Amino acid sequence: MVDVAPLNRNAKKTITRVVIRDITTEHLVEQVRKDFVANASHELRTPLSIINGYLENLVEGDIDNQAMLKRALTVMQKHGERIARIVEDMLVISRLESGEAAALNVSPFLFTECVEEVLDRLEPLIQQQKTKIRFKIEDESLALIGDRFYWTQVFFNLVENALKQNPRRPLTLEIGARFNGEDEVTLWVADNGVGIPGVDLPFIFRRFYRVEKHHSQDSIKGTGLGLSIVKRAVEAHGGTIDVTSVPGQRTAFSIHLPKEALATEEQLLLAAAGDGDGQALVADRENEEGEHA
């Protein structure tokens, strides 16, 4: 943006002020905002139209038997839940992008406990699709320090995404963690499903982006916000995420975290027992280690 204005005028000379500002960032942010509003409106309009259509039929008495009534109520319930999920996901993204990530509810927790909580929530879908779960965790005592709510969101979205993208395919889901030297840890969720075409890989973390597949895309329901939440939550904790995919063989989402994102055993003890008791537990543990030494 170039702003030009005269500072003074006289017969002999004119002094002009010229201000040049780079507004690329503001322009891109505004474009993202417009795209987000347009996409959100589109995603909400479809289920709302369906719900309103059935409500109109009910009001006018066009649905006159129990079977049709049950079907109408079931469809409305499904789309009502979809709207609620879209709104909740948009609120999560809004919190992460508005600077509230700086006020994360940070506390230490075991990685395995977070994963087990996610798998418990998705157990009905895992059982329904007969999915095999495989763990490759280098250290079962691996602990993270961060906002457990957002980390649960991260792994819930990654696991749920793998399950929903492979509804009729025997699936093996792998969840793993390994240390890369002393400065980094890598967490991953991988599967042997249909995969992601290479042309789509650069865009999958965009909000509402959908990978078009040949296997009945209409049957795959989601908000299109899950991977956006994953990326922003990981970045809020100082990490990065990438994805690799060989369709039909292996798709892996890898999260790379610095050592600052890892919790110590002492921090876990303090979190589990409270400051006072936790200090005593830490002291006892140090005494035990001294005796063994």
C-alpha distance (Angstrom), angle and dihedral (degrees) to the residues before:
residue distance angle dihedral
M1 . . .
V2 3.79 . .
D3 3.81 118.2 .
V4 3.82 117.0 -170.1
A5 3.79 126.0 -178.0
P6 3.83 134.8 157.0
L7 3.80 115.9 -113.8
N8 3.80 96.8 -165.3
R9 3.76 138.9 -5.8
N10 3.76 129.6 -151.4
A11 3.76 136.9 149.6
K12 3.79 94.5 -94.6
K13 3.81 105.2 43.2
T14 3.79 145.1 -8.5
I15 3.85 123.9 -139.4
T16 3.75 112.1 -150.0
R17 3.81 128.0 -165.2
V18 3.80 115.2 -141.6
V19 3.83 120.6 -171.9
I20 3.79 119.5 -174.9
R21 3.79 117.1 -170.0
D22 3.80 129.3 -176.8
I23 3.82 104.4 -134.5
T24 3.80 96.9 169.5
T25 3.82 92.5 118.9
E26 3.80 93.8 48.7
H27 3.80 90.5 47.7
L28 3.80 92.6 51.0
V29 3.81 92.5 46.3
E30 3.79 90.6 51.1
Q31 3.79 90.5 48.9
V32 3.81 91.0 50.2
R33 3.80 89.5 49.7
K34 3.80 92.0 51.4
D35 3.80 92.0 47.0
F36 3.79 90.7 48.1
V37 3.80 93.5 51.4
A38 3.81 91.4 46.4
N39 3.81 93.5 48.2
A40 3.79 93.9 43.7
S41 3.80 90.7 50.1
H42 3.80 90.4 50.7
E43 3.81 93.4 47.7
L44 3.81 92.2 49.3
R45 3.80 96.1 41.6
T46 3.81 95.3 64.2
P47 3.83 99.1 55.5
L48 3.81 91.2 39.3
S49 3.81 90.7 53.3
I50 3.80 90.8 51.1
I51 3.81 92.7 48.4
N52 3.80 92.4 47.1
G53 3.81 90.7 47.9
Y54 3.80 92.6 55.4
L55 3.82 91.5 43.6
E56 3.79 89.6 53.7
N57 3.80 90.4 51.3
L58 3.81 90.5 49.7
V59 3.80 93.4 49.1
E60 3.80 92.5 48.6
G61 3.81 92.3 47.4
D62 3.82 95.3 -117.9
I63 3.81 91.1 134.1
D64 3.77 104.4 68.9
N65 3.81 107.8 158.9
Q66 3.79 135.3 61.9
A67 3.80 96.1 -116.2
M68 3.80 93.2 54.5
L69 3.80 91.1 42.9
K70 3.80 92.6 52.1
R71 3.79 91.3 48.1
A72 3.81 91.8 49.7
L73 3.80 92.4 49.1
T74 3.81 91.6 46.6
V75 3.80 92.6 51.6
M76 3.80 92.1 46.9
Q77 3.79 90.9 49.2
K78 3.81 91.4 51.0
H79 3.79 93.4 50.4
G80 3.80 91.9 42.8
E81 3.80 88.7 56.2
R82 3.80 89.2 48.3
I83 3.82 91.5 54.0
A84 3.81 90.4 48.7
R85 3.82 90.4 50.8
I86 3.82 92.4 49.2
V87 3.80 91.8 49.7
E88 3.81 92.4 47.5
D89 3.81 92.0 48.7
M90 3.80 91.3 48.8
L91 3.81 90.2 51.4
V92 3.80 90.8 51.2
I93 3.81 91.8 50.9
S94 3.79 90.5 45.9
R95 3.81 91.3 53.7
L96 3.79 92.1 48.5
E97 3.80 93.6 48.6
S98 3.81 98.0 40.8
G99 3.78 95.4 66.8
E100 3.79 95.7 -98.3
A101 3.79 86.7 117.0
A102 3.80 85.7 78.2
A103 3.81 86.6 65.7
L104 3.79 96.2 52.1
N105 3.78 116.0 158.1
V106 3.79 92.8 -114.7
S107 3.80 120.4 -164.6
P108 3.82 136.1 139.5
F109 3.81 120.7 -98.6
L110 3.79 138.6 164.6
F111 3.78 115.1 -96.7
T112 3.82 91.6 -140.7
E113 3.81 92.2 54.3
C114 3.81 91.0 52.5
V115 3.82 91.1 50.0
E116 3.81 92.9 46.5
E117 3.81 90.4 52.3
V118 3.81 90.0 53.7
L119 3.80 93.1 47.5
D120 3.81 91.0 48.9
R121 3.82 90.3 54.5
L122 3.81 91.2 49.1
E123 3.81 96.1 40.2
P124 3.85 95.5 110.4
L125 3.82 91.7 54.3
I126 3.81 92.0 43.3
Q127 3.80 91.0 52.0
Q128 3.80 93.2 43.7
Q129 3.82 92.2 54.3
K130 3.84 93.3 37.7
T131 3.78 90.4 -127.7
K132 3.81 118.1 179.0
I133 3.79 116.1 -135.0
R134 3.80 118.7 -151.2
F135 3.81 126.0 -174.8
K136 3.80 125.2 -153.0
I137 3.78 101.3 175.0
E138 3.78 113.2 156.8
D139 3.81 94.6 -157.5
E140 3.82 120.6 22.9
S141 3.82 89.4 -159.8
L142 3.82 92.4 60.3
A143 3.80 107.9 137.6
L144 3.79 130.5 -171.8
I145 3.78 128.4 -154.4
G146 3.78 112.1 -143.7
D147 3.78 143.8 79.9
R148 3.78 105.5 -39.5
F149 3.81 91.7 -161.0
Y150 3.81 91.3 62.2
W151 3.80 93.8 41.6
T152 3.79 89.1 53.0
Q153 3.82 87.6 51.2
V154 3.81 89.7 51.2
F155 3.79 96.7 53.7
F156 3.80 94.2 35.8
N157 3.80 90.6 56.4
L158 3.82 94.0 45.1
V159 3.81 94.2 48.6
E160 3.81 94.5 41.0
N161 3.79 90.5 48.1
A162 3.81 91.5 54.4
L163 3.81 91.3 49.0
K164 3.81 95.3 47.0
Q165 3.80 93.6 47.2
N166 3.81 90.8 55.3
P167 3.81 105.9 40.9
R168 3.81 96.5 149.8
R169 3.79 102.6 29.2
P170 3.84 128.7 92.4
L171 3.77 100.8 -109.4
T172 3.79 134.9 -163.8
L173 3.77 112.9 -163.7
E174 3.79 119.1 -160.7
I175 3.81 124.3 -161.2
G176 3.77 116.8 -174.0
A177 3.79 148.5 163.0
R178 3.78 132.7 -166.0
F179 3.78 137.9 168.9
N180 3.80 119.3 -117.2
G181 3.78 100.2 -155.6
E182 3.81 116.3 -60.6
D183 3.78 98.4 -52.5
E184 3.81 105.7 57.4
V185 3.77 144.1 31.6
T186 3.79 125.4 -159.9
L187 3.81 122.9 -149.5
W188 3.77 120.7 -173.1
V189 3.78 145.9 -179.3
A190 3.80 114.8 -158.3
D191 3.78 136.6 172.3
N192 3.80 139.9 -178.8
G193 3.80 95.1 -130.4
V194 3.78 134.2 122.7
G195 3.79 92.0 -61.4
I196 3.79 133.1 -151.9
P197 3.82 122.0 -72.2
G198 3.79 113.1 -115.8
V199 3.80 91.9 -120.6
D200 3.82 89.7 62.0
L201 3.81 99.4 45.8
P202 3.84 97.1 88.1
F203 3.81 91.7 54.4
I204 3.80 107.6 40.0
F205 3.82 94.8 99.1
R206 3.80 91.3 58.0
R207 3.77 116.8 107.9
F208 3.81 114.2 -95.1
Y209 3.80 92.0 0.3
R210 3.78 111.3 149.1
V211 3.78 128.8 -165.0
E212 3.78 108.3 -134.5
K213 3.78 110.9 -137.8
H214 3.75 134.0 -179.4
H215 3.80 93.8 -125.0
S216 3.80 103.4 87.4
Q217 3.78 101.3 -68.4
D218 3.78 89.7 -170.1
S219 3.80 90.1 67.5
I220 3.81 92.5 59.5
K221 3.77 109.6 84.4
G222 3.77 124.0 -169.6
T223 3.76 141.5 128.6
G224 3.80 95.7 -110.3
L225 3.81 87.8 -129.3
G226 3.80 101.5 90.0
L227 3.79 98.4 92.7
S228 3.81 91.4 42.7
I229 3.80 88.4 56.8
V230 3.79 90.1 47.6
K231 3.81 93.5 52.9
R232 3.79 95.5 45.7
A233 3.81 93.6 45.4
V234 3.81 91.8 50.6
E235 3.81 91.7 48.0
A236 3.82 90.6 48.5
H237 3.81 86.8 60.9
G238 3.80 93.2 50.3
G239 3.80 95.9 -100.7
T240 3.77 138.7 116.5
I241 3.79 132.8 -137.3
D242 3.78 132.5 -154.0
V243 3.78 136.4 173.4
T244 3.78 134.8 -144.4
S245 3.78 125.7 -173.6
V246 3.77 139.3 -176.0
P247 3.83 102.7 -176.0
G248 3.77 111.8 -120.1
Q249 3.80 93.5 10.2
R250 3.79 115.8 54.6
T251 3.80 139.1 -15.2
A252 3.80 116.9 -175.4
F253 3.80 132.0 -175.7
S254 3.81 108.2 -160.3
I255 3.80 123.8 -164.4
H256 3.80 117.7 -161.2
L257 3.80 117.1 -159.4
P258 3.80 130.5 -177.2
K259 3.80 120.7 -124.7
E260 3.83 88.7 -102.0
A261 3.81 87.8 71.6
L262 3.82 91.9 59.7
A263 3.79 122.4 92.5
T264 3.77 124.2 -139.6
E265 3.78 125.4 -129.7
E266 3.79 89.6 -110.0
Q267 3.81 91.1 55.0
L268 3.80 89.8 51.9
L269 3.79 91.4 51.2
L270 3.79 91.6 49.5
A271 3.80 91.7 48.6
A272 3.80 92.8 47.8
A273 3.79 97.7 46.9
G274 3.80 106.1 26.8
D275 3.79 126.0 -110.1
G276 3.78 98.0 -69.5
D277 3.81 100.8 41.7
G278 3.77 89.9 34.6
Q279 3.80 91.9 58.8
A280 3.80 89.0 52.3
L281 3.81 91.5 49.6
V282 3.80 90.3 50.0
A283 3.80 90.7 49.6
D284 3.81 91.1 49.1
R285 3.78 90.9 49.1
E286 3.83 91.3 50.4
N287 3.82 90.2 49.4
E288 3.80 90.7 50.8
E289 3.77 91.7 49.8
G290 3.84 89.4 48.8
E291 3.81 91.2 52.1
H292 3.82 91.7 49.0
A293 3.79 89.9 49.1
